[in-house]
């Protein structure tokens, strides 16, 4: 076992919280413009993970949520982010060990594909429950501006011959580029091989480099136009939903299904409270308008928009809300119960700033319910 106690605590937290098994922290060197591993001061709170061994891997399996149907090997969300799993010298062994250990789960690796060995593809294709989540980004002219070491030829080979689970495209702001990318994937039959082709908009944070901010803003400005076109021409393609708006229905309805289930759960909780209880819903930008509309007839319920100031930029999701942003923006006149997204907290019950929920309850003198 190569992980010390501090490293293993971070390692196991990442697995339990996000379903990712981080296997090393080596910087991949591909140079993607959206990589924040060198600029994100918060990620520096977590120890670097040396290349783990088989013993670490097997111990990590115990933290995988039995309810999820996937296991991801490689880069984490908070621990060892933005590395490439194929930099680990034992990655092919790890894939086989993990796939055998979890025969009913899909085992995946998120990668640009730059370090996959072509001669290993037959081996990877022989593992029935394994698939690559290929971060394709784009195959058009902007590719090298986004991924300096893009390995274009290898990427094309992988698209044709690798066991692909998911293929992710980034909308760069140029509609012609996404049209050409999707045409390419469909022409070589990628749509027949993968579980999904995913279109994402480019995101940025306050600390992102200027090149990314320019691209991201173009992507954001034209994303609705892009998705309207994708839905019309490639109805099987799914896409991320940065904000719960009707224009984004159809390509990946799980965002709306999740929101509707959450609203019903919250309404059930509120229905069990005394009628004079003042309830404050803490909402990220991604769902604020949707939840406000859902609770418009509830006189004792107020939805409160909290922006992701810690990271800034275009971040809009619940998982990056934190106590600091809430304290800064939420100044209630009356406050008996606060209902907050459970995504704010990791498996240890701590937010991004490392605070326990009880600290916020003491600050507001109110009970907090995660729902």
Buried (B, 14 or more C-beta within 10 A) or exposed (E): EEBEEEBBBBBBBBBBBBBBBBBBBBBBEBEBBBBBBEEBEBBEEBBBBBBBBEEBBBBBBEBBBEEEEBBBBBBBBBBBBBBBBBBBEBBBEBBBBBBEBBEEBBBBBBBBBBBBEEEBBEBBEEBEBBBBBBBBBBBBEBBEEBBEEBBEEBBBBBBEBBBBBBBBBBBBBBBEBBBBBBEBBBEEEBBEBBBBBBBBBBBBBBBBBEEBBBBBBBBBEBBBEBBEBBBEEBEEBBBBBBBBBEEBBBBBEEBBEEBBEBBEEBBEBBEEBEEEBBBBBBBBBBBBBBBBEBBEEBEBBBBBBBBBEBBEBBBBBBBBBBBBBBBEEBEEEEBBBBBBBEBBBBBEEBBBEEBBBEBBEEEBEBEBBEB
